[in-house]
Amino acid sequence: MARIGTLLDECGRPIDKVQIVHKGKNNTRIKRSTDYGRSWEANDQQVPTDTVLFDDGQRFAQHSRNPQHATYIGSFGEPRARLRVHRVYKHITKAKVYLGENTWTNVQDILTSSILFDGGASAGWIIPSWAEKDTADQGSNVPEVEEEKAKSDEQKSGGSTDKHPMAQSAAVAESSAPPLPPAAPPRGQRFSYIRVSSTDQNLARQRDMIGAVDKEFIDEVSAKSRAGRPGLERCIDYLRDHDELYVASIDRLARSLVDLRTTIDQITAKGASVHFIKENLVFSKDSTDPRATLMLGILGSFAEFERAIIRERQAEGIALAKKAGKYKGRKRALTPEQVEQARTRIEAGESKVAIAHDLGVSRATLYRALANI
């Protein structure tokens, strides 16, 4: 009989019920479900072993029943409180903590590693001891409700005030358990934007400057304008409040002062901040440092000037090479033999789209080649 498990994402959230084909020390081969575990995909998939729970899919079922809830666990794995999850990041999760009587705290930051994404099944409706104390100090009616409920239970049981030993142990454990982590300052994710002018350039230098991030966006294209830079567009669209974007240097983000200022304004308008490592500059929505703004203008102007000088020198070099008969221009995408073969196939009735796809070029490139020969 096939083994069933739960597949987790990088934050520990169940994302699928899977069939385990072969478990290895580092990697495990699985089959993803196509209908919530009632059928399986034909092809195997290899995933890190530590992202698979060998639990017959129980965690996935718990999470699916109530995906907005989770359990906060203590240092020894004991359930401490029920959480209502608002947003999950790799390191920090924004969630509300249950206080009882359908009452929740404000959204606070909790370590993602301390959260069990089980739909709140492990916690039930536990009211953390620190929450009862805090609400009592603030005049909340939650402790009074609990006290009245306890008196009612006592009357029903004949007035006995003795607690069962298991209940006493649970009360001692609850009172001695460490409190939930204090609310940390609002924190988003850490991203990077990396750009090189061509596919053969190395990305390692920029990655070393930026360091570890949650997600990186890459463009392999010149930065003469915003056009044709899908990596940057995806990056700006992905950013949210309190996110941090790291760029190795100003010229990696833009080579025009206008584009640079526009891009930074777009990022900060979303509540995110942008950090330039080489220039040691940070810009955010609340940034009011006039010196940083002045420095941005100066450095952006230098980047734009540098690009203009490079283009001027390039044009001069091409002109001299043409005069000496050494400039042949860019290498043609298609050889004359390929163009003739394409022409023959077209005359035979084949589609130009199919021919361009077979040759690995765009239709426009094929049309130009046919027109020039």
C-alpha positions in Angstrom: 0.0 0.0 0.0 1.4 3.4 -1.0 2.4 5.8 1.8 0.7 9.1 2.0 2.2 12.3 3.4 1.9 16.1 3.5 4.1 18.4 1.4 5.1 21.7 3.2 6.3 25.0 1.7 9.4 26.9 2.9 7.3 28.4 5.7 6.0 25.1 7.0 2.5 25.4 5.5 0.8 22.3 4.1 0.4 22.8 0.3 -0.6 19.3 -0.9 -1.4 15.7 0.0 1.2 13.5 -1.7 2.0 9.9 -2.4 5.5 8.9 -1.3 7.3 6.9 -3.9 10.7 6.7 -2.3 12.1 8.3 0.8 15.8 9.3 0.7 18.1 10.9 3.3 18.2 14.3 1.5 15.5 14.0 -1.2 12.2 12.2 -1.5 10.3 11.2 -4.7 6.6 12.0 -4.5 3.5 12.2 -6.7 1.4 15.3 -6.3 -2.4 14.9 -5.9 -4.7 15.9 -8.6 -8.0 15.7 -6.6 -7.2 16.3 -2.9 -5.5 12.9 -2.6 -8.1 10.8 -4.5 -5.9 10.5 -7.5 -2.2 11.2 -8.3 -0.1 12.7 -11.1 1.6 10.2 -13.4 5.1 11.7 -13.1 7.2 11.6 -10.0 8.7 14.8 -8.5 11.8 15.1 -6.3 11.6 17.4 -3.2 13.8 17.9 -0.1 13.0 15.2 2.5 12.5 17.8 5.3 9.6 19.3 3.4 7.6 16.1 3.6 5.6 14.9 6.6 5.0 11.1 6.7 1.6 11.5 8.4 -0.9 9.9 6.1 -1.8 13.5 5.0 -3.3 14.4 8.4 -1.7 17.9 8.5 -2.9 18.8 5.0 -6.4 17.7 6.0 -6.3 19.8 9.2 -5.0 22.9 7.4 -7.5 22.5 4.6 -10.5 22.6 7.0 -9.4 25.9 8.6 -6.5 27.5 6.6 -6.7 30.8 8.4 -6.0 29.4 11.8 -2.8 27.8 13.3 -1.3 26.8 16.6 1.5 28.7 18.5 3.8 26.1 20.0 6.2 26.5 23.0 9.8 25.6 23.4 9.0 21.9 24.0 6.4 21.6 21.3 3.4 22.1 23.5 0.4 24.1 22.2 0.3 27.5 23.7 -2.4 29.5 21.9 -4.6 29.6 18.8 -3.7 32.0 16.1 -5.6 33.7 13.3 -3.0 34.1 10.5 -3.0 37.2 8.4 0.2 37.0 6.4 3.1 34.5 6.4 6.8 35.3 5.7 9.8 33.0 5.8 10.9 34.3 9.2 8.0 36.3 10.7 4.2 35.7 10.5 1.6 38.4 11.2 -1.2 36.9 13.3 -3.8 37.6 16.0 -3.8 35.6 19.3 -7.1 34.2 20.7 -8.0 35.7 24.1 -11.3 33.8 24.7 -14.9 34.8 24.3 -14.4 35.3 20.5 -11.8 38.0 21.3 -8.4 38.4 19.6 -5.4 40.6 20.0 -4.2 43.1 17.4 -2.0 41.7 14.6 1.5 41.1 15.9 4.7 39.5 14.6 5.4 35.9 15.7 8.3 33.7 14.6 7.2 31.5 11.8 9.3 28.6 13.2 7.1 28.7 16.3 3.8 28.1 14.4 2.2 24.8 13.5 -0.1 25.3 10.5 -2.7 22.8 11.5 -5.9 24.8 11.3 -5.7 25.4 15.0 -6.4 21.7 15.7 -3.6 21.3 18.3 -4.5 24.4 20.3 -8.3 24.0 20.4 -9.4 27.3 22.0 -6.6 27.6 24.6 -6.5 31.0 26.3 -2.8 31.8 27.1 -2.2 32.6 30.8 -0.4 35.9 29.9 -3.5 37.0 28.0 -5.8 36.4 31.0 -3.5 38.4 33.3 -3.2 41.3 30.8 -7.0 41.5 30.1 -7.7 41.3 33.9 -5.4 44.3 34.5 -7.2 46.2 31.7 -10.7 45.5 33.2 -11.7 43.0 30.5 -14.7 40.9 31.1 -13.0 37.7 30.0 -11.7 36.6 33.5 -15.1 37.4 35.0 -16.8 35.1 32.4 -14.3 32.4 33.2 -14.8 32.8 36.9 -18.6 32.6 36.6 -18.3 29.5 34.5 -16.0 28.0 37.1 -18.5 28.7 39.9 -21.3 27.2 37.8 -19.3 24.1 37.2 -18.5 23.9 40.9 -22.2 24.1 41.8 -23.0 21.4 39.4 -20.3 19.1 40.8 -21.6 19.5 44.4 -19.5 22.4 45.5 -16.1 20.6 45.5 -13.1 22.8 44.9 -10.6 20.0 44.4 -9.2 19.7 41.0 -8.3 16.5 39.2 -4.5 15.8 39.3 -4.3 16.0 35.5 -6.1 19.4 35.6 -3.7 20.6 38.3 -0.7 19.5 36.2 -2.1 21.3 33.1 -2.7 24.5 35.2 0.9 24.4 36.5 2.3 23.8 33.0 0.3 26.6 31.6 1.3 29.1 34.3 5.0 28.2 34.1 5.2 28.1 30.3 7.1 31.0 28.7 5.0 33.8 27.3 4.5 34.5 23.7 7.3 36.4 22.1 6.8 40.2 22.4 5.6 42.0 19.3 8.5 42.9 17.1 8.6 46.0 14.9 6.7 45.5 11.6 8.8 43.5 9.2 8.3 42.5 5.7 10.4 40.3 3.4 13.9 41.0 2.1 14.3 41.0 -1.7 17.0 41.8 -4.2 17.1 43.1 -7.7 20.1 42.0 -9.8 20.8 43.2 -13.4 23.5 42.3 -15.9 23.7 43.6 -19.4 24.0 40.2 -21.1 23.4 36.5 -20.3 27.2 35.7 -20.2 27.9 38.1 -17.3 28.3 36.8 -13.8 25.7 37.5 -11.1 27.9 36.3 -8.2 29.5 39.7 -7.4 26.1 41.4 -6.9 24.8 38.5 -4.9 27.8 38.6 -2.6 27.3 42.3 -2.0 23.6 41.9 -1.2 23.7 38.8 1.0 20.9 36.4 1.8 17.3 37.4 0.7 13.9 35.7 0.6 13.6 36.2 -3.1 15.6 37.7 -5.9 14.6 39.3 -9.2 16.9 39.2 -12.2 17.1 41.1 -15.5 19.7 40.2 -18.2 19.3 43.4 -20.3 20.7 46.9 -20.6 19.2 49.5 -18.3 19.0 52.3 -20.8 15.2 52.5 -20.0 12.5 50.8 -18.0 11.2 49.1 -21.2 11.9 45.4 -21.6 12.9 44.8 -18.0 10.4 42.1 -16.8 12.4 41.3 -13.7 12.1 44.9 -12.4 8.4 45.0 -13.2 7.7 41.8 -11.3 9.8 43.0 -8.4 7.8 46.3 -8.0 4.5 44.5 -8.4 5.5 41.9 -5.7 6.6 44.5 -3.1 4.3 45.1 -0.1 4.3 47.3 3.0 7.5 47.0 5.1 9.4 45.0 2.5 13.0 45.8 1.8 14.6 45.8 -1.7 18.4 45.6 -1.9 20.3 46.6 -5.0 24.1 46.4 -5.4 24.5 49.9 -6.8 22.4 52.7 -8.3 23.5 51.9 -11.9 22.0 48.4 -11.6 18.5 49.9 -11.0 18.6 52.7 -13.6 21.1 54.6 -15.9 18.8 57.6 -16.3 18.1 60.0 -13.5 14.4 60.3 -14.5 13.9 56.5 -14.5 15.8 56.2 -11.2 13.7 58.8 -9.4 10.5 57.3 -10.9 11.4 53.8 -9.9 12.3 54.8 -6.3 9.0 56.7 -6.0 7.1 53.6 -7.1 8.8 51.4 -4.5 8.4 53.8 -1.6 4.8 54.5 -2.5 4.0 50.8 -1.8 5.5 51.2 1.7 8.7 49.4 0.9 12.2 50.7 1.2 15.1 50.4 -1.3 18.8 50.0 -0.1 21.8 50.7 -2.3 24.7 48.8 -1.0 27.7 50.4 -2.7 26.5 54.0 -2.1 25.1 53.2 1.4 21.8 54.9 0.7 18.4 54.0 1.9 15.1 55.4 0.7 11.7 54.7 2.2 8.2 56.3 2.4 9.1 58.0 5.7 12.6 59.0 4.6 13.2 62.8 5.0 17.0 63.1 4.9 17.7 65.8 2.3 21.3 64.8 2.1 20.4 61.3 0.9 18.1 62.9 -1.8 20.9 65.2 -2.9 23.3 62.4 -3.1 20.9 60.3 -5.1 20.6 63.1 -7.6 24.4 63.6 -7.9 25.1 59.8 -8.2 22.2 59.3 -10.6 23.5 62.2 -12.8 27.0 60.6 -12.8 25.5 57.2 -13.9 23.6 58.9 -16.7 26.7 60.8 -17.8 28.8 57.7 -17.7 26.4 55.9 -20.0 26.4 58.8 -22.4 30.2 58.7 -22.5 30.2 55.0 -23.1 27.8 55.3 -26.0 29.8 58.1 -27.5 33.1 56.1 -27.3 31.3 53.1 -28.8 30.0 55.1 -31.8 33.5 56.5 -32.3 35.0 53.0 -32.2 32.5 51.7 -34.7 33.2 54.6 -37.1 36.9 54.0 -37.0 36.5 50.3 -37.5 34.2 50.9 -40.5 36.8 53.3 -42.0 39.5 50.6 -41.7 37.2 48.0 -43.1 37.2 45.9 -39.9 33.6 46.4 -38.7 31.3 43.7 -39.8 28.4 44.5 -37.5 26.5 42.1 -35.2 26.6 38.4 -36.2 23.6 37.5 -38.2 21.0 35.4 -36.4 20.5 33.1 -39.5 23.2 31.9 -42.0 22.5 32.2 -45.7 22.0 28.4 -45.8 19.4 28.6 -43.1 17.6 31.3 -44.9 17.5 29.3 -48.2 16.2 26.3 -46.3 13.5 28.4 -44.8 12.6 29.8 -48.2 12.3 26.3 -49.6 10.1 25.2 -46.8 7.8 28.2 -47.2 7.5 27.4 -50.9 6.5 23.9 -49.9 3.6 25.4 -47.9 5.0 25.3 -44.3 4.0 27.9 -41.8 6.5 30.8 -41.2 5.7 30.6 -37.5 6.7 26.9 -37.3 9.9 27.6 -39.3 10.9 30.5 -37.1 10.3 28.3 -34.0 12.4 25.5 -35.5 15.3 27.9 -36.2 15.1 29.5 -32.7 14.3 33.0 -33.9 11.3 35.4 -33.8 9.0 35.8 -36.8 10.3 39.4 -37.3 13.9 38.1 -37.6 12.9 35.5 -40.2 11.0 38.1 -42.2 14.0 40.5 -42.2 16.3 37.7 -43.3 14.0 36.6 -46.1 13.8 40.3 -47.3 17.5 40.9 -47.2 18.6 37.8 -49.2 
